[in-house]
């Protein structure tokens, strides 16, 4: 988005929808798919395909076999549950990778007498005991 703003500094607001579309249709490493695909269940397509891919043809064939809406819904929910499990697994793997990288770069620190440290107030630890800008 920074590149887009730099290229058209005066008209960046006209390009915002395009930038958001690109961001929403770009696969993200943490979830293994684009946010658009995650929300709607299918990838975004800009133009109509002239040929059907194998998965699209399979969907057309499945639609002709399963006329009952309840059966279609059960099959959809089953596929959705499997995709959810896959995404949870991908997300946990990604989080463990990020943690491993952070742990490799983090270095242990020791404190000496006279060092300034953050003091946490246990009395105000509960959620509503202090506001955002109150001192602890």
N, C-alpha and C positions, 0 to 999 in steps of 0.2 A: 504494500500500500504506500510505503514511503516513496518508492520509485514512481508510482502513479501521481502522487502529489507533487513530486519534484518536476515531472514532465509537464504537468498542466496545473501550475500553482493557482491560477485565477479560476479555473473551471473544474477544480477537483471534485466538487459536489456533483457534477454531471457524470463523472466517471465512477462514483461511489458504488452504484448498483452493479456495475461490471466487476469491480474489485471484490465486492461481497460475494458475487456469484462464483468467481474464481476461487475464493477462499472456502466457500461452502462445498464446492465440488472437487476440491483437492484432497486426496487421501491423507489422513493424519496417522502418524506412527503409533500413537497411544491406543487408538481403537482399531487400527488396521483397515479403515475404510473412510470414505468421505462423510462429513456430517450430514449431507443431503441424503446419502444412501442409508445412513444410520437412522434418520428420522422417518423417511418414506419407504424404506425397504427395497428400493431399486435405485440404480445409478441414474444420474441425470443424462439425458440425451438431447442434443441440440437440433438434430435433423432426423427426418424419418429414414429408417434403413430401407434399402431396396431389397435386401435379402433378409430372411429370418435366420438368426443363429440357432444352434442346436438347443440351447436352453429356452429360447423364445418359442421354438417349434414345439418343444416338450410342454410348455405352458399352454399353448393352443390345443394340443392333443389332450392334455389333462382336463381342460375346460370342457371339451366336447364329451368326455367320459363322465365327469361328475356334474350332473345337472342339479343335484341337491345342494342348496346353499349351506345347509348345516355341515355336510361332508366337506365342502370347500373350506368352511371356517375352521373345522377341526384340523384339517391338513395344514392350513395357514398358521394356526396357533402352534402346532407341533414344530413346523419349520422355524417359527419365530423363537420358540424356546431353545432350539438347538443353536440358533445364531446368537442368542443372548448368552448362552453358556460359553460359546466360542469367544465372544467379545470380553466376557469377564476374565477368561483365561488369558487372552491377549493383554488386557489391561494389567492384570497382576504380574505378568512377565515383564511388561514395560516398566512398571513401578519398581520391580526388583532390580532391573538393569539401571534405572536412574539412581536407586539407593546404592548399588554397588559402585557406580561411578563417583557418586558423592563421597562415599566412605573412603575411596582411594585418594581423593583429593583433599579430604578433611585431615587436619593435623591436630593431635591432642595438644591442649594448652594447659599449662599449670598457672596457678595464681600465687603471687607473693604478697607478703604483708605490705599494705599500702596501695595495692592495685584497686582501681574502681571497678565494681561489679554491680549488676542489676540485682536489686533486692526485691524479692517477691513477697507481697503481703498476703499471708494465708487467710486472714480474716475476710478479705475482700475477694477471695478466689471464686466464690460462687458466681453464677452467670450474671445476675442482675444487681450485684452489690456495688458496682461502679459503672460510671459512664465512660465513653470513649476517651475523653480528654481529662478525666480525673487522674491525679497522681496516685500511684500505688504506694 
